[in-house]
Amino acid sequence: MKIKGLLFTTALLLAACSMLYAQKGITVIPYARLGLNMLPPSMDDLDYIGDWSGADIKINPLSSGAGVQVKVDKNGLGLGIDAGISTMFFHKVIHDQGVGVSTYTQDEYSIYLKVFAQKGLGDMFFVQGGAGVHFNPWFYEYYYDSVNYTDSWDESSGSYTSFALHVALGTEVPLTPKVKLFLLGKLEGIFAYGIMLPISGNIGLSYSL
């Protein structure tokens, strides 16, 4: 699965770069993003087995990151690539078992690459639709703080590749003849743990080359 995902990512990148370098009037848009994962994984999704009703479960679905879009406009339609990195969620479980406290933490990130199309809505706004892949590294840590016995600690990490779609609504406010303020609201569907739905606000600068 990982090899297929990486091959698909490479193919997307090569195809998109070939398309862009063959065009004139390229626009480069570096941006920062801040948002919320509206469907973070549940305890079952993360393979917690048994009764956790007495545990203190903390899920932080806030996400932040940065990326860049590169696009060309042709016949009123923008075509481009969107690449970046973002946090996805932070999950912490504290389970007091009387003779000791077990603490489990897992945080996950996303490195993404998508191709997208953009269509203007009048003079001010535009819509985007895109598809691509997310490469998702994760980090897990377990710590047992014992009252009567020796403490224990363990950690692991890994990654997986997932397919994703996005839709977005945005605007660009002119600052100079070649630079615009870029504002974008984006909703993504990432097919992992069933599905995750990050929504984000993106702000950056649009440079016309």
N, C-alpha and C positions, 0 to 999 in steps of 0.2 A: 504493500500500500504506500509506504513512504517513497519507494523508488518510482512508482507510477506518478505520485504527486509531484515529485521533483522534476521528472521528465516533462510532465504537463506544464509545470511552471516555466521551465526552460523554453519549451516550444512557444508558449504565450509571449515570453519576453522577446525572443528572436523575431517572431512575427510582428509584434508591436513596434519594435525598434526599426525593422525594415520598412514598415509603413510610414513611420514618422520621419526617418531620414530621407525618404523619397519625396517629402513635401517641403513647401516653403511656408513661412508664416507660422512657425511653431510658437506655442505659448507654454511657459513653464510656471507652475504654481506651487511653491512650497507652502505648507500649512501646518498649523497645530490643531489638535482635536481634543475635545473633552466631552464625555458622554456617560451613558448608563447602559449596562447589559440588562435588558428587561426580562430575560429568561436565563438566569445563571443556572448551573447544574444543581440538582437536588442531592440529598444524601444518598439516595439509591443510585443516581447517575455516577457518583464518585465511589461506589462500591463499599459503602458503610453497611455492614450486616448486623442485624440484631435490633434491640430496643435502645434508642438514644433519647427517649423522652426526658430523662433527667439531665441531659448534657446541655451546656451553654453553647449554642450554635451561632456563629457570627459570619454573615456573608456580606462582603463589601462588593457591590456590583459596579461601582464607579470605575470608569476607564479613562485613560489619557494617552496621548501619543503624538506622533508627527508623521508627515508623509509628503509626497510630491505628486502632482499630476502634470503630465506632459501631453499636449493635444494639438491637433491641427484642425482647421475649419475648412470645409469644402462643401460648396453648394448649400450653405445654411445649416450643415450638420457638423458637429465636432466629434472627432474620433481620437481616442488617446489611451494612455495607461495610467493607472493609479497604484502607487506603491508606498508602503509605510510600515510602521510598527506601533503597537498599542498594547496596553494592559487589557486583560479580559475580565478577571475577577480575583478576589482574595477570599479564601474559605478557611475558617478556623473553628475547631471544635475542642471545648474544654470539658473533660468528663471526670468529675470528682467521685472516686470509688471508695472513699472512706479511709483506706490505708495508703492512698496515693492519688495523684492527679495526672491523667493522661491528656496531653495536648497534641492535636493534629493540625497541621497547617498545609494548605496547598494554594499556590498562586500560579496563574497561567497568563501567557502572553500570546500575541499574534504578530506574525510577519506576513504581510499580504501583498499580492500582486493581482491586479484586475485589468481587464480591457473594458472600456465604456464608450457609450455614445451620448452626445449632448445635443439638445434641441432648445432653441430660444423660445420664450413665451413673451412676445412683444419686445419692447426696448429694454426692460429692466431685469426680467427673471429668465431662468432656464431650468430645465429638468435633465437629470442624468439617469441612465440605467446601465448597470455593469455586471460582469460575472468574472470569477477567477478563483484563486486558491488562497487559503490561509495555512501557513506553516506555524503550528502551535506548540511551543516548548512549555513544559510544566515542571514545577519543583514541589516536592513533598517532604515534610519533616515531621517526625514523631518524637515526643519527649515524655518520659514518665518520671515524675517527681515523687519518690517513694518516702513514706514516713519511717518504715521499719527495714527496708531492704535497699539494695544498691540501685541508684537511678539508672535509667537506660535511655538510649538515644539512637535514632536511625534516620536516614534520609535517602531519597531517591529522586531521579529526574528522568524525563523522557520527552518525546515529541510525537505529534501525529499531523497528518495533512487533511484538510477538509475543504469542501467546495463551498462557495459563497456567492450570493447575489446582493446587489444593492440598488436602491432607488434614492434619489436626492432632489432637493429643490434649492436653488441658489440664486445669487445675484453678484454682479461685479460693479463697484462704484469707481468711476474714473478719478485718479489722483494726478496723473500726468498723461501725456499722449501715449506712453507705452506701459504705464503701470496702473493697475487697478486694485482696489481692496476687494478681496475674495471672501464671500460669506456663503456657507453651505450647510444645510441640514440634511443629514444622511441616515437612512435606516438600512441595516444590513441583516441578511438571513444567513447564518453560518450553520451548516449541517453537521453539528457535533452535539453529543448528549441529546439526541433527538434534533433539536434546533435551538440556537441562541439568537437573540434579537438585540444587538447593540444599536442604540440610537445616539448620534453625536452631533455636536455643533463644531464646524470647522472654520477657521479664520486664517487667512494668509494674504499673500500678494501675488498678483497675476502679472507676469512679465511677457510682453510680446517681443519676440526676437526678430 
